[in-house]
Amino acid sequence: MFGLDAIELARIQFAFTVSFHIIFPAFSIGLASYLAVLNGLHLWTGRDVYLTLFNYWKKIFAVAFGMGVVSGIVMSYQFGTNWSVFADKAGPVIGPLMGYEVLSAFFLEAGFLGVMLFGRDKVGARAHFLATLMVALGTLGSAFWILSVNSWMQTPQGHAINDVGQFVPVDWWAIVFNPSFPYRLVHMVLAAYLTTALVVGAVGGWHLLRDRAHAGARTMFSMAMGMLIVVAPLQIFAGDLYGLNTLEHQPAKIAAMEGHFEPHPEGGAPLILFGIPDADNERVAYKVEIPYLSSLILTHDLTSPLPGLTDFPADERPPVGIVFWSFRVMVALGFAMLGLGLWALVLRLRGTMYDRRWLHRAAIAMGPAGFVAVLAGWITTEVGRQPWTVYGLLSTNDSVAPVEAAAVGASLVAFILIYFTLFGAGTFYILRLMGKRPDGGTPMRDLGPTRAAGVTPAPAVDDTFIPAE
Amino acid sequence: MILDLAFIWAGLIAFAVLAYVILDGFDLGVGILFPLMRTEADKDLAMNTVAPVWDGNETWLVLGGGGLFAVFPLAYAVIMPALYVPIIVMLLALVFRGVAFEFRWRTRRAKFLWDLSFFGGSLVATFAQGVALGALVQGIAVEGRAYAGGNWDWLTPFSVLTGVALVAGYAMLGATWLVMKTDGPVRSVAHRLSRWLGGATLALVGLVSLITPFLNPLYLERWFTFPNALFSAFVPALILIAAYLFHKGLREGRDTWPFLSALALFVLSFMGLGISFYPYMVPPSLTIREVAAPDESLWFLLAGALVLVPMILAYTGYAYWVFRGKVDPAGGYH
């Protein structure tokens, strides 16, 4: 179908369904924590604005979470429907980890979701806060286990191979805490928090543009910008550590990210800012580079050797163009997030954070940046793992299910049509919810002409708010 | 070892699948009956009876799939490609109905579309699950460690029959659930439907049970030779008792009886299936032991399951308890 064979179709289908899926958890992990914080702050301070914001974001969370659940069920079956050989071989190692994800995380979030959404009047404020906390814990637990699974596929250890070719567990501790796992878990959770902070910031900015005195808009904008300035630098630091880890365990991936075809045995590798990787001729055309910087970043000196793609056989190299570009998109967005956070910090210190409309516009423009960065990052790491499913041990070509191309092609078309239609509608509804003002906050213009032009001192309380989480 | 890990896990997976079938069964059933609710208010009320719990219900499906992957990876690797079409259809149908829970409250103009999506998704997902079950019962071709049949092997008159039977069964669960959880017009519609759906389910389950033993000599031997037949006769006898209580509860206006009897009907039918299958996981070729992961995998997850499953049951029970009793039509957060 479409001149593609069964394995290419299965790869496209997995890439499509998992890319769509990750958008929802990337948002709901952060948003669940944000909801728990809002709920907790309301309980602690008794201020109405937190409950107003909680109820506002709760509705958005419900829509996003529903889409995450149904697109996630698809993932748990796709290992079998399309990658059954992989499932048979890797199941004894990664299956139990996914089992723990379901038992410890999915049930927790789904079980308490109903109470969180519908049950406040029935269970009281305290139990309702606990339910919200359980939902947040569940989303984080799910990140823990699924990142462990994926990290084991990137940096497998702690296993043996039995006589029918299955990976079998030998040391569970080594499997769960495989070398890349801690870095990748931190990187992903921070990414989810950044994604949520950017969305909350954009919504806050949107409503500040309409009414800069709106208490709800001020509070969420302040919280989001505070989160950004704390988490964005942490994320850049964590990303750097993860890069060093990848250099140690998956040097071919790093070479593709950097666009280094030639190795640099004496160090001093330049950082290629931009260029067009040409895999056939093993070079990067039109490149703009900074001398020595790549070596400085990756080895922290100028003389340690750095591998290049030509160190690896041609059929064991990842597709360099995709990895090279997706990595740059992610990094550029990461620094843009830091920039937004710094700008907001400076204006906050000057006391003009709620008044500078260009800051609010920039926050709106950056609203989707987290999603794009998360997708770009996952594309970098997953395409960079190719041509393997279990790095260095099981090739993608040897993992695929014996399903005919016609069936896979038909299901792929169905997934594309249905996901775009239904999740497109969901995105539209979420945007419409975001376009409504969180009620409860009293806009100044409604208070009458005597105060309309002035600045009321009341919302200034928000300025002293400590960035949460 | 006295207790074999693979068999403990077979029991746990069977429990997860059963939990899924009865829990998501009633909320899929409410979806199947959705067009029969006459007014907007009735539709809203019917949906609100399941809105707080459907996420948790569907998580058992993830446990069924994920658990199979974890402890019986070979069964997972054989069954999923064999049932490719019904599984994918089921997953997509679940997307349609799952999003409808929130989407239909977000629009006035397109609300009817999401009502349709909720109904169609529930109906198709149920039918696909029934077809998948029938296809598994009739047997899957295996060579080496892989599925050896084609794209359409699952499609037979028998699998279509099991699909129809499951639609009737889930609709019965949904109707009796609504009898238990609502008052007024929704209850009276559901009450009338329950009687009819209960009869249809019983007839279809009976038909499937009559055909099943002749699909595979193993099933025939299991059900009709002495002394197994004594034990096997237990299940049909208990089914008749459940049917009687179902009928009595409806007639006497005891609103929880029909639902509980319907649950019993499902549990008993499920046990009947278990009796047919044992000791196979993928009939007619792979046994539970053959498809099991190594003991190290089974131990590792079992340790967690022994702690976590009781906790899950406890807080799931709590969530149901919070939303106990007849649903207030004015409730809901929307």
Chai-1 contact restraints between the chains, C-beta under 6 A:
chainA,res_idxA,chainB,res_idxB,connection_type,confidence,min_distance_angstrom,max_distance_angstrom,comment,restraint_id
A,A62,B,E102,contact,1.0,0.0,6.0,A-B,restraint_1
A,V63,B,E102,contact,1.0,0.0,6.0,A-B,restraint_2
A,G66,B,G98,contact,1.0,0.0,6.0,A-B,restraint_3
A,G66,B,V99,contact,1.0,0.0,6.0,A-B,restraint_4
A,G66,B,F101,contact,1.0,0.0,6.0,A-B,restraint_5
A,G66,B,E102,contact,1.0,0.0,6.0,A-B,restraint_6
A,V69,B,D55,contact,1.0,0.0,6.0,A-B,restraint_7
A,V70,B,L94,contact,1.0,0.0,6.0,A-B,restraint_8
A,V70,B,V95,contact,1.0,0.0,6.0,A-B,restraint_9
A,V70,B,G98,contact,1.0,0.0,6.0,A-B,restraint_10
A,I73,B,V62,contact,1.0,0.0,6.0,A-B,restraint_11
A,V74,B,L91,contact,1.0,0.0,6.0,A-B,restraint_12
A,S76,B,V62,contact,1.0,0.0,6.0,A-B,restraint_13
A,S76,B,G65,contact,1.0,0.0,6.0,A-B,restraint_14
A,S76,B,G66,contact,1.0,0.0,6.0,A-B,restraint_15
A,Y77,B,G65,contact,1.0,0.0,6.0,A-B,restraint_16
A,Y77,B,I87,contact,1.0,0.0,6.0,A-B,restraint_17
A,G80,B,Y76,contact,1.0,0.0,6.0,A-B,restraint_18
A,G80,B,M80,contact,1.0,0.0,6.0,A-B,restraint_19
A,T81,B,M80,contact,1.0,0.0,6.0,A-B,restraint_20
A,T81,B,Y84,contact,1.0,0.0,6.0,A-B,restraint_21
A,T81,B,I87,contact,1.0,0.0,6.0,A-B,restraint_22
A,S84,B,A77,contact,1.0,0.0,6.0,A-B,restraint_23
A,S84,B,M80,contact,1.0,0.0,6.0,A-B,restraint_24
A,S84,B,P81,contact,1.0,0.0,6.0,A-B,restraint_25
A,A87,B,F69,contact,1.0,0.0,6.0,A-B,restraint_26
A,A87,B,P73,contact,1.0,0.0,6.0,A-B,restraint_27
A,A87,B,Y76,contact,1.0,0.0,6.0,A-B,restraint_28
A,A87,B,A77,contact,1.0,0.0,6.0,A-B,restraint_29
A,D88,B,P73,contact,1.0,0.0,6.0,A-B,restraint_30
A,D88,B,L74,contact,1.0,0.0,6.0,A-B,restraint_31
A,D88,B,A77,contact,1.0,0.0,6.0,A-B,restraint_32
A,D88,B,R145,contact,1.0,0.0,6.0,A-B,restraint_33
A,G91,B,F69,contact,1.0,0.0,6.0,A-B,restraint_34
A,G91,B,P73,contact,1.0,0.0,6.0,A-B,restraint_35
A,P92,B,A293,contact,1.0,0.0,6.0,A-B,restraint_36
A,P92,B,P294,contact,1.0,0.0,6.0,A-B,restraint_37
A,P92,B,S297,contact,1.0,0.0,6.0,A-B,restraint_38
A,G95,B,F69,contact,1.0,0.0,6.0,A-B,restraint_39
A,G95,B,A70,contact,1.0,0.0,6.0,A-B,restraint_40
A,G95,B,P73,contact,1.0,0.0,6.0,A-B,restraint_41
A,P96,B,A70,contact,1.0,0.0,6.0,A-B,restraint_42
A,P96,B,S297,contact,1.0,0.0,6.0,A-B,restraint_43
A,P96,B,F300,contact,1.0,0.0,6.0,A-B,restraint_44
A,P96,B,L301,contact,1.0,0.0,6.0,A-B,restraint_45
A,M98,B,G66,contact,1.0,0.0,6.0,A-B,restraint_46
A,G99,B,G66,contact,1.0,0.0,6.0,A-B,restraint_47
A,G99,B,G67,contact,1.0,0.0,6.0,A-B,restraint_48
A,G99,B,A70,contact,1.0,0.0,6.0,A-B,restraint_49
A,G99,B,L301,contact,1.0,0.0,6.0,A-B,restraint_50
A,Y100,B,G304,contact,1.0,0.0,6.0,A-B,restraint_51
A,V102,B,V62,contact,1.0,0.0,6.0,A-B,restraint_52
A,V102,B,L63,contact,1.0,0.0,6.0,A-B,restraint_53
A,V102,B,G66,contact,1.0,0.0,6.0,A-B,restraint_54
A,L103,B,G304,contact,1.0,0.0,6.0,A-B,restraint_55
A,L103,B,L308,contact,1.0,0.0,6.0,A-B,restraint_56
A,S104,B,L308,contact,1.0,0.0,6.0,A-B,restraint_57
A,F106,B,T59,contact,1.0,0.0,6.0,A-B,restraint_58
A,F106,B,V62,contact,1.0,0.0,6.0,A-B,restraint_59
A,F107,B,T59,contact,1.0,0.0,6.0,A-B,restraint_60
A,F107,B,I312,contact,1.0,0.0,6.0,A-B,restraint_61
A,A110,B,D55,contact,1.0,0.0,6.0,A-B,restraint_62
A,A110,B,G56,contact,1.0,0.0,6.0,A-B,restraint_63
A,A110,B,T59,contact,1.0,0.0,6.0,A-B,restraint_64
A,G111,B,G56,contact,1.0,0.0,6.0,A-B,restraint_65
A,G111,B,Y315,contact,1.0,0.0,6.0,A-B,restraint_66
A,G111,B,T316,contact,1.0,0.0,6.0,A-B,restraint_67
A,G111,B,A319,contact,1.0,0.0,6.0,A-B,restraint_68
A,L113,B,D55,contact,1.0,0.0,6.0,A-B,restraint_69
A,G114,B,P52,contact,1.0,0.0,6.0,A-B,restraint_70
A,G114,B,V53,contact,1.0,0.0,6.0,A-B,restraint_71
A,G114,B,A319,contact,1.0,0.0,6.0,A-B,restraint_72
A,V115,B,A319,contact,1.0,0.0,6.0,A-B,restraint_73
A,V115,B,V322,contact,1.0,0.0,6.0,A-B,restraint_74
A,L117,B,Y333,contact,1.0,0.0,6.0,A-B,restraint_75
A,F118,B,P52,contact,1.0,0.0,6.0,A-B,restraint_76
A,F118,B,Y333,contact,1.0,0.0,6.0,A-B,restraint_77
A,G119,B,V322,contact,1.0,0.0,6.0,A-B,restraint_78
A,K122,B,V322,contact,1.0,0.0,6.0,A-B,restraint_79
A,V123,B,V322,contact,1.0,0.0,6.0,A-B,restraint_80
A,V168,B,P294,contact,1.0,0.0,6.0,A-B,restraint_81
A,P169,B,E296,contact,1.0,0.0,6.0,A-B,restraint_82
A,P169,B,S297,contact,1.0,0.0,6.0,A-B,restraint_83
A,W172,B,F300,contact,1.0,0.0,6.0,A-B,restraint_84
A,A401,B,P81,contact,1.0,0.0,6.0,A-B,restraint_85
A,P402,B,P81,contact,1.0,0.0,6.0,A-B,restraint_86
A,P402,B,A146,contact,1.0,0.0,6.0,A-B,restraint_87
A,P402,B,Y147,contact,1.0,0.0,6.0,A-B,restraint_88
A,V403,B,P81,contact,1.0,0.0,6.0,A-B,restraint_89
A,V403,B,Y84,contact,1.0,0.0,6.0,A-B,restraint_90
A,E404,B,N151,contact,1.0,0.0,6.0,A-B,restraint_91
A,A407,B,Y84,contact,1.0,0.0,6.0,A-B,restraint_92
A,A407,B,N151,contact,1.0,0.0,6.0,A-B,restraint_93
A,S411,B,I88,contact,1.0,0.0,6.0,A-B,restraint_94
A,A414,B,L92,contact,1.0,0.0,6.0,A-B,restraint_95
A,I418,B,L92,contact,1.0,0.0,6.0,A-B,restraint_96
A,L422,B,V99,contact,1.0,0.0,6.0,A-B,restraint_97
A,G426,B,V99,contact,1.0,0.0,6.0,A-B,restraint_98
A,Y429,B,R106,contact,1.0,0.0,6.0,A-B,restraint_99
